[in-house]
Amino acid sequence: MTRFDKHVFVCTNQRGSGHPRGCCNDRGSSAIRFAFVDGLKKRGLKGVVRANKTGCLDACELGPAVVIYPQGIWYLHVTTDDVEEIIETSVIGDGVVNRLAAGAAEWDELQKIRAAERTDKK
Amino acid sequence: MTRFDKHVFVCTNQRGSGHPRGCCNDRGSSAIRFAFVDGLKKRGLKGVVRANKTGCLDACELGPAVVIYPQGIWYLHVTTDDVEEIIETSVIGDGVVNRLAAGAAEWDELQKIRAAERTDKK
């Protein structure tokens, strides 16, 4: 039996400086998580929806990354300015903020970036 | 578009010693996450299923807590010995390990524990 109507996960992984992938935390994801927590709290959704930090969601180069379950919507390149729209659309509603949502093109892009990283290493 | 077939989240929150709720990390959840990572890797599921650590999932007193999406199955009092069964049942399969899964009774129990904690504080 599930516990939360929606569950927001924000990658707050922190890598050492100079890592080729970078990391979501260096791109501001801790502030993004706090924006979710605040936005949920002000809507009286504490205990109904939860926003958690996570370890690396493996979308580093396209981060900050956020995933919302149970829908499994992935948002990439998120900023604090996007959080209210995401809450209204995908937490209160069941829609998708298309300009931020990952689709096949974004996952293909990530594969290409990773392939290039492997080539650079050789 | 979602990225992983299943996504396992393991609470690895660490509180200071003596906190009345305790915390999942003190109850061994970091080892549980590594057991998931290892179990997925040995099945060739890297990139298909991910096991992430999270901040506090707010089930502290009944932890270690694990939640698996998209199903939204919550497992409580998890040990490393349970991980293989959970992977086979809820990650490879779509079933539930009933002896560990949270239902209404567990969430009611948590509410009662929290109510008692509030009384103790007064």
gemmi code that builds the backbone of each chain (N, CA, C; Angstrom):
import gemmi

chains = {
    "A": [
        ("MET", (0.855, -1.206, 0.000), (0.000, 0.000, 0.000), (0.881, 1.242, 0.000)),
        ("THR", (0.668, 2.055, -0.986), (1.530, 3.227, -1.107), (1.185, 4.249, -0.035)),
        ("ARG", (2.020, 5.240, 0.099), (1.814, 6.178, 1.199), (1.518, 7.590, 0.722)),
        ("PHE", (2.169, 7.995, -0.360), (2.007, 9.362, -0.849), (1.287, 9.346, -2.187)),
        ("ASP", (0.443, 10.332, -2.401), (-0.267, 10.413, -3.692), (0.723, 10.604, -4.839)),
        ("LYS", (1.694, 11.463, -4.606), (2.782, 11.673, -5.567), (4.079, 11.725, -4.779)),
        ("HIS", (5.144, 11.329, -5.418), (6.437, 11.307, -4.732), (7.479, 11.902, -5.683)),
        ("VAL", (8.027, 13.017, -5.261), (8.979, 13.776, -6.081), (10.392, 13.463, -5.602)),
        ("PHE", (11.246, 13.088, -6.526), (12.639, 12.793, -6.192), (13.540, 13.761, -6.950)),
        ("VAL", (14.380, 14.447, -6.199), (15.285, 15.445, -6.774), (16.711, 14.953, -6.571)),
        ("CYS", (17.428, 14.785, -7.663), (18.820, 14.364, -7.545), (19.638, 15.478, -6.901)),
        ("THR", (20.253, 15.180, -5.778), (21.131, 16.173, -5.136), (22.554, 15.609, -5.022)),
        ("ASN", (22.877, 14.745, -5.963), (24.221, 14.149, -5.912), (25.303, 15.222, -6.050)),
        ("GLN", (26.325, 15.072, -5.241), (27.457, 16.006, -5.260), (28.722, 15.263, -5.644)),
        ("ARG", (29.301, 15.631, -6.779), (30.590, 15.059, -7.169), (31.721, 16.020, -6.812)),
        ("GLY", (32.926, 15.495, -6.837), (34.089, 16.350, -6.678), (34.215, 17.305, -7.859)),
        ("SER", (34.849, 18.438, -7.637), (34.957, 19.436, -8.709), (35.786, 18.873, -9.862)),
        ("GLY", (35.425, 19.256, -11.068), (36.181, 18.841, -12.243), (35.738, 17.529, -12.853)),
        ("HIS", (34.747, 16.871, -12.246), (34.261, 15.619, -12.852), (33.596, 15.949, -14.191)),
        ("PRO", (33.916, 15.184, -15.247), (33.389, 15.544, -16.572), (31.859, 15.559, -16.655)),
        ("ARG", (31.198, 14.773, -15.839), (29.737, 14.771, -15.904), (29.102, 15.927, -15.145)),
        ("GLY", (29.882, 16.583, -14.280), (29.276, 17.554, -13.395), (28.321, 16.851, -12.452)),
        ("CYS", (27.484, 17.592, -11.760), (26.513, 16.959, -10.868), (25.342, 17.900, -10.632)),
        ("CYS", (24.230, 17.298, -10.295), (23.000, 18.082, -10.108), (23.133, 19.095, -8.979)),
        ("ASN", (23.850, 18.717, -7.922), (23.932, 19.635, -6.801), (24.663, 20.916, -7.176)),
        ("ASP", (25.722, 20.797, -7.944), (26.433, 21.999, -8.396), (25.553, 22.866, -9.294)),
        ("ARG", (24.540, 22.264, -9.882), (23.631, 23.026, -10.755), (22.398, 23.525, -9.992)),
        ("GLY", (22.437, 23.417, -8.674), (21.385, 24.070, -7.879), (20.256, 23.180, -7.397)),
        ("SER", (20.478, 21.849, -7.366), (19.341, 20.987, -7.071), (18.895, 21.010, -5.610)),
        ("SER", (19.775, 21.354, -4.698), (19.322, 21.430, -3.298), (18.268, 22.524, -3.147)),
        ("ALA", (18.494, 23.652, -3.806), (17.500, 24.732, -3.764), (16.198, 24.301, -4.443)),
        ("ILE", (16.320, 23.488, -5.479), (15.122, 22.974, -6.168), (14.311, 22.101, -5.219)),
        ("ARG", (15.000, 21.246, -4.485), (14.259, 20.403, -3.536), (13.561, 21.263, -2.486)),
        ("PHE", (14.244, 22.243, -1.957), (13.599, 23.105, -0.959), (12.391, 23.825, -1.559)),
        ("ALA", (12.485, 24.201, -2.817), (11.351, 24.861, -3.478), (10.151, 23.901, -3.571)),
        ("PHE", (10.430, 22.628, -3.859), (9.342, 21.636, -3.849), (8.744, 21.497, -2.446)),
        ("VAL", (9.607, 21.364, -1.447), (9.123, 21.194, -0.071), (8.252, 22.391, 0.318)),
        ("ASP", (8.729, 23.592, 0.021), (7.965, 24.801, 0.357), (6.644, 24.857, -0.407)),
        ("GLY", (6.711, 24.543, -1.698), (5.505, 24.602, -2.533), (4.451, 23.604, -2.088)),
        ("LEU", (4.892, 22.434, -1.649), (3.950, 21.423, -1.152), (3.369, 21.844, 0.191)),
        ("LYS", (4.226, 22.374, 1.035), (3.786, 22.777, 2.379), (2.741, 23.885, 2.299)),
        ("LYS", (2.982, 24.853, 1.453), (2.040, 25.985, 1.381), (0.703, 25.567, 0.784)),
        ("ARG", (0.687, 24.441, 0.080), (-0.569, 23.914, -0.452), (-1.222, 22.895, 0.489)),
        ("GLY", (-0.667, 22.739, 1.688), (-1.245, 21.795, 2.655), (-1.041, 20.347, 2.270)),
        ("LEU", (0.008, 20.063, 1.495), (0.223, 18.699, 0.998), (1.269, 17.915, 1.796)),
        ("LYS", (1.697, 18.466, 2.923), (2.648, 17.730, 3.757), (1.997, 16.413, 4.200)),
        ("GLY", (2.685, 15.317, 4.020), (2.126, 14.011, 4.384), (1.333, 13.356, 3.264)),
        ("VAL", (1.020, 14.138, 2.236), (0.233, 13.626, 1.094), (1.145, 13.433, -0.120)),
        ("VAL", (2.043, 14.391, -0.276), (3.067, 14.328, -1.328), (4.405, 14.565, -0.635)),
        ("ARG", (5.423, 13.880, -1.076), (6.735, 14.094, -0.453), (7.768, 14.433, -1.528)),
        ("ALA", (8.670, 15.340, -1.176), (9.796, 15.672, -2.066), (11.078, 15.249, -1.373)),
        ("ASN", (11.736, 14.259, -1.930), (12.966, 13.717, -1.342), (14.178, 14.025, -2.200)),
        ("LYS", (15.293, 14.182, -1.524), (16.565, 14.200, -2.239), (16.991, 12.761, -2.499)),
        ("THR", (17.746, 12.566, -3.555), (18.270, 11.232, -3.860), (19.750, 11.319, -4.204)),
        ("GLY", (20.371, 10.168, -4.234), (21.688, 10.034, -4.831), (21.564, 10.162, -6.348)),
        ("CYS", (22.634, 9.864, -7.032), (22.732, 10.109, -8.481), (21.647, 9.381, -9.281)),
        ("LEU", (20.852, 10.153, -10.015), (19.806, 9.568, -10.868), (20.346, 9.223, -12.258)),
        ("ASP", (21.616, 9.444, -12.462), (22.302, 9.040, -13.697), (21.820, 9.809, -14.934)),
        ("ALA", (21.496, 11.076, -14.719), (21.184, 11.952, -15.848), (22.014, 13.223, -15.715)),
        ("CYS", (23.195, 13.055, -15.122), (24.044, 14.159, -14.671), (24.159, 15.290, -15.686)),
        ("GLU", (24.529, 14.946, -16.915), (24.856, 15.976, -17.900), (23.632, 16.796, -18.295)),
        ("LEU", (22.443, 16.271, -18.041), (21.210, 16.971, -18.395), (20.479, 17.481, -17.150)),
        ("GLY", (21.150, 17.434, -16.014), (20.527, 17.837, -14.764), (20.505, 19.331, -14.580)),
        ("PRO", (19.878, 19.780, -13.512), (19.287, 19.004, -12.441), (18.105, 18.140, -12.890)),
        ("ALA", (18.084, 16.909, -12.388), (17.053, 15.942, -12.761), (16.064, 15.737, -11.619)),
        ("VAL", (14.805, 15.646, -12.011), (13.705, 15.416, -11.067), (12.838, 14.316, -11.670)),
        ("VAL", (12.422, 13.355, -10.856), (11.486, 12.344, -11.353), (10.295, 12.277, -10.405)),
        ("ILE", (9.113, 12.188, -10.996), (7.880, 12.160, -10.202), (7.181, 10.830, -10.432)),
        ("TYR", (6.923, 10.142, -9.318), (6.191, 8.868, -9.372), (4.840, 9.052, -8.716)),
        ("PRO", (3.836, 8.247, -9.034), (3.945, 7.017, -9.819), (3.981, 7.209, -11.332)),
        ("GLN", (3.841, 8.437, -11.825), (3.762, 8.592, -13.282), (5.079, 8.240, -13.991)),
        ("GLY", (6.209, 8.476, -13.294), (7.501, 8.264, -13.933), (7.845, 9.358, -14.933)),
        ("ILE", (7.470, 10.592, -14.590), (7.819, 11.742, -15.434), (9.194, 12.240, -15.019)),
        ("TRP", (10.065, 12.348, -15.985), (11.415, 12.879, -15.732), (11.504, 14.305, -16.251)),
        ("TYR", (12.006, 15.184, -15.381), (12.275, 16.561, -15.792), (13.782, 16.815, -15.734)),
        ("LEU", (14.265, 17.497, -16.779), (15.704, 17.764, -16.894), (15.952, 19.268, -16.979)),
        ("HIS", (17.167, 19.672, -16.693), (17.528, 21.102, -16.729), (16.549, 21.933, -15.902)),
        ("VAL", (16.130, 21.399, -14.774), (15.138, 22.089, -13.935), (15.807, 23.244, -13.191)),
        ("THR", (15.072, 24.321, -13.022), (15.523, 25.420, -12.157), (14.450, 25.672, -11.098)),
        ("THR", (14.810, 26.450, -10.103), (13.816, 26.772, -9.062), (12.614, 27.494, -9.671)),
        ("ASP", (12.830, 28.230, -10.741), (11.718, 28.949, -11.392), (10.684, 28.004, -12.000)),
        ("ASP", (11.062, 26.751, -12.229), (10.141, 25.786, -12.853), (9.266, 25.045, -11.841)),
        ("VAL", (9.619, 25.161, -10.574), (9.026, 24.248, -9.590), (7.520, 24.449, -9.424)),
        ("GLU", (7.085, 25.699, -9.365), (5.642, 25.939, -9.199), (4.844, 25.339, -10.357)),
        ("GLU", (5.349, 25.501, -11.552), (4.653, 24.961, -12.732), (4.617, 23.424, -12.691)),
        ("ILE", (5.722, 22.829, -12.256), (5.756, 21.359, -12.153), (4.765, 20.887, -11.090)),
        ("ILE", (4.731, 21.578, -9.960), (3.786, 21.171, -8.899), (2.352, 21.263, -9.419)),
        ("GLU", (2.018, 22.402, -10.023), (0.633, 22.579, -10.498), (0.277, 21.546, -11.570)),
        ("THR", (1.221, 21.264, -12.440), (0.923, 20.416, -13.607), (0.986, 18.925, -13.288)),
        ("SER", (2.039, 18.509, -12.566), (2.307, 17.056, -12.428), (2.081, 16.525, -11.022)),
        ("VAL", (1.945, 17.423, -10.054), (1.691, 16.963, -8.682), (0.209, 17.157, -8.358)),
        ("ILE", (-0.266, 18.379, -8.509), (-1.715, 18.633, -8.330), (-2.466, 17.978, -9.491)),
        ("GLY", (-1.980, 18.201, -10.691), (-2.589, 17.594, -11.872), (-1.837, 16.338, -12.291)),
        ("ASP", (-2.277, 15.781, -13.381), (-1.575, 14.601, -13.921), (-0.990, 14.889, -15.296)),
        ("GLY", (-0.695, 16.152, -15.526), (-0.145, 16.559, -16.811), (1.376, 16.547, -16.811)),
        ("VAL", (1.904, 17.044, -17.900), (3.352, 17.064, -18.110), (3.765, 18.456, -18.582)),
        ("VAL", (4.823, 18.996, -18.018), (5.398, 20.257, -18.508), (6.329, 19.875, -19.657)),
        ("ASN", (5.791, 19.986, -20.856), (6.497, 19.400, -22.007), (7.870, 20.001, -22.271)),
        ("ARG", (8.021, 21.305, -22.004), (9.315, 21.942, -22.309), (10.445, 21.406, -21.440)),
        ("LEU", (10.112, 20.741, -20.339), (11.144, 20.227, -19.432), (11.201, 18.708, -19.369)),
        ("ALA", (10.190, 18.062, -19.896), (10.077, 16.608, -19.730), (11.027, 15.866, -20.666)),
        ("ALA", (11.624, 14.813, -20.137), (12.507, 13.974, -20.942), (11.689, 13.056, -21.829)),
        ("GLY", (12.075, 13.002, -23.086), (11.499, 12.048, -24.022), (12.627, 11.258, -24.669)),
        ("ALA", (12.303, 10.533, -25.694), (13.313, 9.699, -26.363), (14.510, 10.538, -26.814)),
        ("ALA", (14.265, 11.765, -27.280), (15.358, 12.609, -27.790), (16.375, 12.906, -26.697)),
        ("GLU", (15.880, 13.176, -25.488), (16.791, 13.511, -24.388), (17.601, 12.283, -23.950)),
        ("TRP", (16.956, 11.133, -23.908), (17.711, 9.931, -23.512), (18.714, 9.547, -24.602)),
        ("ASP", (18.363, 9.774, -25.851), (19.338, 9.561, -26.941), (20.525, 10.514, -26.797)),
        ("GLU", (20.204, 11.771, -26.491), (21.262, 12.777, -26.298), (22.212, 12.326, -25.184)),
        ("LEU", (21.637, 11.830, -24.100), (22.470, 11.376, -22.986), (23.371, 10.212, -23.416)),
        ("GLN", (22.810, 9.295, -24.177), (23.625, 8.166, -24.683), (24.803, 8.664, -25.511)),
        ("LYS", (24.532, 9.668, -26.359), (25.603, 10.208, -27.214), (26.676, 10.897, -26.382)),
        ("ILE", (26.237, 11.653, -25.389), (27.199, 12.324, -24.501), (28.068, 11.276, -23.808)),
        ("ARG", (27.432, 10.223, -23.345), (28.187, 9.180, -22.633), (29.170, 8.474, -23.569)),
        ("ALA", (28.729, 8.243, -24.794), (29.620, 7.598, -25.768), (30.838, 8.485, -26.027)),
        ("ALA", (30.611, 9.794, -26.133), (31.713, 10.737, -26.353), (32.654, 10.753, -25.152)),
        ("GLU", (32.080, 10.660, -23.950), (32.912, 10.622, -22.745), (33.829, 9.393, -22.758)),
        ("ARG", (33.251, 8.276, -23.207), (34.064, 7.052, -23.252), (35.202, 7.187, -24.264)),
        ("THR", (34.913, 7.844, -25.403), (35.937, 8.073, -26.424), (37.040, 8.976, -25.876)),
        ("ASP", (36.626, 10.029, -25.149), (37.611, 10.959, -24.593), (38.558, 10.281, -23.622)),
        ("LYS", (38.034, 9.274, -22.929), (38.837, 8.569, -21.924), (39.946, 7.738, -22.534)),
        ("LYS", (39.710, 7.298, -23.792), (40.638, 6.339, -24.417), (41.973, 7.000, -24.774)),
    ],
    "B": [
        ("MET", (8.704, 10.698, -20.522), (9.072, 9.304, -20.783), (9.976, 8.799, -19.670)),
        ("THR", (9.566, 7.722, -19.079), (10.326, 7.229, -17.939), (11.628, 6.577, -18.410)),
        ("ARG", (12.499, 6.295, -17.501), (13.820, 5.823, -17.896), (14.104, 4.412, -17.430)),
        ("PHE", (13.647, 4.090, -16.228), (13.931, 2.774, -15.654), (12.644, 1.966, -15.558)),
        ("ASP", (12.762, 0.661, -15.791), (11.572, -0.192, -15.677), (11.041, -0.184, -14.245)),
        ("LYS", (11.951, -0.268, -13.312), (11.608, -0.173, -11.888), (12.638, 0.733, -11.239)),
        ("HIS", (12.214, 1.409, -10.200), (13.119, 2.338, -9.524), (12.982, 2.109, -8.013)),
        ("VAL", (14.068, 1.672, -7.413), (14.085, 1.312, -5.996), (14.702, 2.462, -5.204)),
        ("PHE", (14.002, 2.900, -4.188), (14.528, 3.975, -3.340), (14.688, 3.449, -1.916)),
        ("VAL", (15.890, 3.602, -1.402), (16.210, 3.112, -0.058), (16.517, 4.319, 0.816)),
        ("CYS", (15.770, 4.470, 1.885), (16.033, 5.588, 2.804), (17.364, 5.353, 3.492)),
        ("THR", (18.275, 6.286, 3.322), (19.565, 6.189, 4.033), (19.766, 7.409, 4.917)),
        ("ASN", (18.647, 7.959, 5.368), (18.763, 9.152, 6.214), (19.527, 8.841, 7.504)),
        ("GLN", (20.376, 9.784, 7.864), (21.186, 9.641, 9.081), (20.838, 10.773, 10.044)),
        ("ARG", (20.292, 10.411, 11.195), (20.043, 11.421, 12.229), (21.160, 11.385, 13.263)),
        ("GLY", (21.208, 12.432, 14.081), (22.126, 12.430, 15.215), (21.719, 11.353, 16.213)),
        ("SER", (22.685, 10.889, 16.984), (22.378, 9.809, 17.938), (21.395, 10.307, 18.996)),
        ("GLY", (20.533, 9.414, 19.447), (19.584, 9.767, 20.502), (18.279, 10.342, 20.007)),
        ("HIS", (18.124, 10.528, 18.689), (16.844, 11.050, 18.202), (15.758, 9.999, 18.457)),
        ("PRO", (14.600, 10.413, 18.984), (13.584, 9.413, 19.355), (13.080, 8.565, 18.187)),
        ("ARG", (13.142, 9.097, 16.988), (12.677, 8.299, 15.843), (13.709, 7.315, 15.329)),
        ("GLY", (14.960, 7.500, 15.738), (16.016, 6.709, 15.128), (16.118, 7.071, 13.655)),
        ("CYS", (16.828, 6.281, 12.903), (16.937, 6.550, 11.472), (17.296, 5.278, 10.728)),
        ("CYS", (16.926, 5.253, 9.461), (17.145, 4.051, 8.655), (18.622, 3.719, 8.521)),
        ("ASN", (19.458, 4.737, 8.437), (20.875, 4.433, 8.237), (21.468, 3.694, 9.435)),
        ("ASP", (21.076, 4.094, 10.642), (21.568, 3.383, 11.830), (21.060, 1.944, 11.860)),
        ("ARG", (19.991, 1.678, 11.144), (19.432, 0.312, 11.105), (19.951, -0.480, 9.895)),
        ("GLY", (20.958, 0.063, 9.230), (21.642, -0.745, 8.217), (21.238, -0.493, 6.776)),
        ("SER", (20.623, 0.653, 6.503), (20.069, 0.830, 5.158), (21.123, 1.066, 4.081)),
        ("SER", (22.290, 1.570, 4.453), (23.321, 1.730, 3.408), (23.714, 0.368, 2.846)),
        ("ALA", (23.853, -0.615, 3.731), (24.178, -1.977, 3.265), (23.037, -2.549, 2.429)),
        ("ILE", (21.822, -2.187, 2.768), (20.656, -2.654, 1.992), (20.716, -2.084, 0.580)),
        ("ARG", (21.042, -0.811, 0.493), (21.147, -0.234, -0.859), (22.243, -0.924, -1.674)),
        ("PHE", (23.373, -1.157, -1.068), (24.442, -1.841, -1.803), (24.000, -3.248, -2.222)),
        ("ALA", (23.221, -3.901, -1.383), (22.721, -5.242, -1.746), (21.795, -5.152, -2.964)),
        ("PHE", (20.982, -4.104, -3.027), (20.147, -3.913, -4.224), (21.022, -3.655, -5.450)),
        ("VAL", (21.988, -2.756, -5.306), (22.865, -2.434, -6.438), (23.560, -3.697, -6.937)),
        ("ASP", (24.096, -4.477, -6.020), (24.791, -5.722, -6.393), (23.826, -6.714, -7.043)),
        ("GLY", (22.645, -6.857, -6.447), (21.661, -7.816, -6.959), (21.185, -7.451, -8.357)),
        ("LEU", (21.067, -6.160, -8.614), (20.651, -5.703, -9.952), (21.785, -5.907, -10.948)),
        ("LYS", (22.982, -5.585, -10.517), (24.148, -5.699, -11.403), (24.363, -7.149, -11.837)),
        ("LYS", (24.278, -8.045, -10.901), (24.552, -9.452, -11.239), (23.468, -10.039, -12.143)),
        ("ARG", (22.307, -9.403, -12.178), (21.240, -9.829, -13.093), (21.276, -9.076, -14.436)),
        ("GLY", (22.297, -8.252, -14.621), (22.411, -7.509, -15.881), (21.391, -6.390, -16.019)),
        ("LEU", (20.932, -5.871, -14.883), (19.868, -4.854, -14.926), (20.384, -3.427, -14.748)),
        ("LYS", (21.686, -3.259, -14.790), (22.236, -1.897, -14.697), (21.705, -1.078, -15.875)),
        ("GLY", (21.189, 0.094, -15.604), (20.618, 0.938, -16.659), (19.155, 0.646, -16.945)),
        ("VAL", (18.661, -0.476, -16.417), (17.252, -0.862, -16.632), (16.444, -0.626, -15.363)),
        ("VAL", (17.069, -0.951, -14.249), (16.492, -0.706, -12.924), (17.555, 0.041, -12.133)),
        ("ARG", (17.123, 0.988, -11.316), (18.112, 1.708, -10.505), (17.727, 1.641, -9.033)),
        ("ALA", (18.727, 1.548, -8.186), (18.519, 1.586, -6.730), (19.216, 2.823, -6.193)),
        ("ASN", (18.429, 3.759, -5.721), (18.972, 5.023, -5.219), (18.801, 5.153, -3.716)),
        ("LYS", (19.732, 5.847, -3.118), (19.529, 6.274, -1.734), (18.686, 7.538, -1.739)),
        ("THR", (17.937, 7.728, -0.658), (17.135, 8.950, -0.534), (17.333, 9.554, 0.848)),
        ("GLY", (16.875, 10.782, 0.966), (16.702, 11.378, 2.281), (15.529, 10.708, 2.989)),
        ("CYS", (15.128, 11.282, 4.094), (14.120, 10.663, 4.983), (12.796, 10.404, 4.274)),
        ("LEU", (12.401, 9.127, 4.265), (11.113, 8.736, 3.666), (9.967, 8.845, 4.676)),
        ("ASP", (10.288, 9.280, 5.876), (9.278, 9.552, 6.911), (8.570, 8.284, 7.403)),
        ("ALA", (9.316, 7.199, 7.438), (8.781, 5.979, 8.054), (9.796, 5.480, 9.078)),
        ("CYS", (10.519, 6.427, 9.677), (11.709, 6.161, 10.484), (11.534, 5.005, 11.469)),
        ("GLU", (10.483, 5.070, 12.266), (10.329, 4.112, 13.367), (10.113, 2.688, 12.862)),
        ("LEU", (9.700, 2.553, 11.616), (9.437, 1.233, 11.027), (10.499, 0.858, 9.996)),
        ("GLY", (11.575, 1.630, 9.963), (12.607, 1.397, 8.971), (13.525, 0.264, 9.324)),
        ("PRO", (14.440, -0.059, 8.438), (14.719, 0.583, 7.162), (13.558, 0.473, 6.165)),
        ("ALA", (13.316, 1.602, 5.487), (12.207, 1.691, 4.539), (12.727, 1.700, 3.105)),
        ("VAL", (12.004, 0.976, 2.272), (12.318, 0.888, 0.839), (11.008, 1.077, 0.087)),
        ("VAL", (11.028, 1.878, -0.969), (9.828, 2.012, -1.806), (10.214, 1.739, -3.255)),
        ("ILE", (9.361, 0.996, -3.932), (9.625, 0.628, -5.324), (8.538, 1.210, -6.214)),
        ("TYR", (8.976, 1.977, -7.200), (8.064, 2.561, -8.187), (8.314, 1.927, -9.538)),
        ("PRO", (7.326, 1.915, -10.443), (6.080, 2.672, -10.362), (4.988, 2.041, -9.508)),
        ("GLN", (5.202, 0.837, -8.965), (4.106, 0.203, -8.231), (3.736, 0.945, -6.940)),
        ("GLY", (4.741, 1.606, -6.321), (4.469, 2.236, -5.030), (4.359, 1.233, -3.894)),
        ("ILE", (5.176, 0.179, -3.963), (5.202, -0.810, -2.886), (6.187, -0.335, -1.828)),
        ("TRP", (5.729, -0.288, -0.597), (6.601, 0.095, 0.515), (6.985, -1.136, 1.323)),
        ("TYR", (8.265, -1.262, 1.577), (8.748, -2.329, 2.440), (9.361, -1.714, 3.695)),
        ("LEU", (9.021, -2.326, 4.840), (9.479, -1.810, 6.136), (10.274, -2.881, 6.865)),
        ("HIS", (11.087, -2.452, 7.834), (11.920, -3.390, 8.613), (12.741, -4.294, 7.692)),
        ("VAL", (13.229, -3.723, 6.609), (13.980, -4.506, 5.623), (15.378, -4.804, 6.164)),
        ("THR", (15.882, -5.982, 5.846), (17.286, -6.327, 6.145), (17.961, -6.734, 4.827)),
        ("THR", (19.266, -6.833, 4.876), (19.977, -7.269, 3.667), (19.528, -8.671, 3.251)),
        ("ASP", (19.127, -9.480, 4.208), (18.673, -10.847, 3.884), (17.384, -10.858, 3.057)),
        ("ASP", (16.663, -9.751, 3.056), (15.386, -9.693, 2.326), (15.558, -9.253, 0.868)),
        ("VAL", (16.728, -8.725, 0.546), (16.867, -8.002, -0.724), (16.672, -8.908, -1.939)),
        ("GLU", (17.252, -10.104, -1.910), (17.107, -11.017, -3.064), (15.633, -11.344, -3.320)),
        ("GLU", (14.898, -11.599, -2.254), (13.466, -11.925, -2.388), (12.685, -10.730, -2.954)),
        ("ILE", (13.036, -9.540, -2.484), (12.352, -8.334, -2.994), (12.665, -8.144, -4.477)),
        ("ILE", (13.925, -8.329, -4.849), (14.287, -8.166, -6.269), (13.523, -9.175, -7.122)),
        ("GLU", (13.547, -10.436, -6.708), (12.865, -11.467, -7.515), (11.358, -11.198, -7.608)),
        ("THR", (10.772, -10.749, -6.496), (9.312, -10.630, -6.432), (8.793, -9.324, -7.038)),
        ("SER", (9.449, -8.212, -6.694), (8.873, -6.900, -7.036), (9.642, -6.132, -8.101)),
        ("VAL", (10.853, -6.593, -8.403), (11.629, -5.916, -9.448), (11.573, -6.753, -10.728)),
        ("ILE", (11.964, -8.009, -10.622), (11.835, -8.911, -11.779), (10.346, -9.184, -12.016)),
        ("GLY", (9.642, -9.498, -10.954), (8.205, -9.721, -11.043), (7.414, -8.488, -10.650)),
        ("ASP", (6.117, -8.625, -10.635), (5.275, -7.511, -10.196), (4.497, -7.884, -8.936)),
        ("GLY", (5.066, -8.794, -8.185), (4.401, -9.231, -6.963), (4.835, -8.440, -5.748)),
        ("VAL", (4.372, -8.898, -4.601), (4.631, -8.217, -3.333), (5.107, -9.254, -2.308)),
        ("VAL", (6.151, -8.911, -1.581), (6.586, -9.750, -0.455), (5.727, -9.352, 0.740)),
        ("ASN", (4.675, -10.111, 0.954), (3.646, -9.660, 1.902), (4.152, -9.494, 3.330)),
        ("ARG", (5.101, -10.337, 3.742), (5.556, -10.245, 5.138), (6.291, -8.943, 5.428)),
        ("LEU", (6.722, -8.237, 4.399), (7.469, -6.985, 4.589), (6.722, -5.749, 4.100)),
        ("ALA", (5.673, -5.960, 3.350), (4.998, -4.822, 2.699), (4.130, -4.050, 3.677)),
        ("ALA", (4.164, -2.738, 3.537), (3.327, -1.881, 4.377), (1.903, -1.886, 3.858)),
        ("GLY", (0.975, -2.064, 4.774), (-0.447, -1.918, 4.465), (-1.054, -0.923, 5.427)),
        ("ALA", (-2.364, -0.850, 5.457), (-3.051, 0.116, 6.323), (-2.623, -0.059, 7.783)),
        ("ALA", (-2.421, -1.302, 8.218), (-2.070, -1.549, 9.629), (-0.746, -0.884, 9.986)),
        ("GLU", (0.216, -0.966, 9.077), (1.538, -0.375, 9.364), (1.462, 1.154, 9.396)),
        ("TRP", (0.706, 1.713, 8.463), (0.605, 3.179, 8.473), (-0.182, 3.663, 9.692)),
        ("ASP", (-1.174, 2.882, 10.125), (-1.879, 3.219, 11.375), (-0.917, 3.144, 12.564)),
        ("GLU", (-0.094, 2.100, 12.573), (0.889, 1.942, 13.654), (1.813, 3.159, 13.708)),
        ("LEU", (2.255, 3.597, 12.530), (3.147, 4.761, 12.490), (2.440, 6.005, 13.043)),
        ("GLN", (1.186, 6.177, 12.669), (0.419, 7.319, 13.195), (0.353, 7.278, 14.712)),
        ("LYS", (0.127, 6.091, 15.264), (0.033, 5.958, 16.727), (1.368, 6.246, 17.394)),
        ("ILE", (2.444, 5.754, 16.793), (3.782, 6.036, 17.338), (4.032, 7.539, 17.336)),
        ("ARG", (3.661, 8.181, 16.234), (3.881, 9.637, 16.139), (3.039, 10.401, 17.156)),
        ("ALA", (1.802, 9.942, 17.359), (0.932, 10.594, 18.346), (1.545, 10.459, 19.738)),
        ("ALA", (2.098, 9.273, 20.031), (2.732, 9.055, 21.340), (3.975, 9.939, 21.488)),
        ("GLU", (4.710, 10.105, 20.397), (5.902, 10.969, 20.441), (5.503, 12.411, 20.774)),
        ("ARG", (4.393, 12.838, 20.170), (3.941, 14.211, 20.444), (3.522, 14.369, 21.902)),
        ("THR", (2.887, 13.329, 22.455), (2.475, 13.369, 23.862), (3.705, 13.428, 24.770)),
        ("ASP", (4.718, 12.625, 24.429), (5.945, 12.601, 25.232), (6.634, 13.957, 25.265)),
        ("LYS", (6.501, 14.677, 24.168), (7.175, 15.986, 24.060), (6.553, 17.030, 24.978)),
        ("LYS", (5.256, 16.847, 25.267), (4.526, 17.887, 26.012), (4.971, 17.953, 27.471)),
    ],
}
model = gemmi.Model(1)
for chain_id, residues in chains.items():
    chain = gemmi.Chain(chain_id)
    for i, (resn, *xyz) in enumerate(residues, 1):
        res = gemmi.Residue()
        res.name, res.seqid = resn, gemmi.SeqId(i, " ")
        for name, pos in zip(("N", "CA", "C"), xyz):
            atom = gemmi.Atom()
            atom.name, atom.element = name, gemmi.Element(name[0])
            atom.pos, atom.b_iso = gemmi.Position(*pos), 0.0
            res.add_atom(atom)
        chain.add_residue(res)
    model.add_chain(chain)
structure = gemmi.Structure()
structure.add_model(model)
structure.setup_entities()
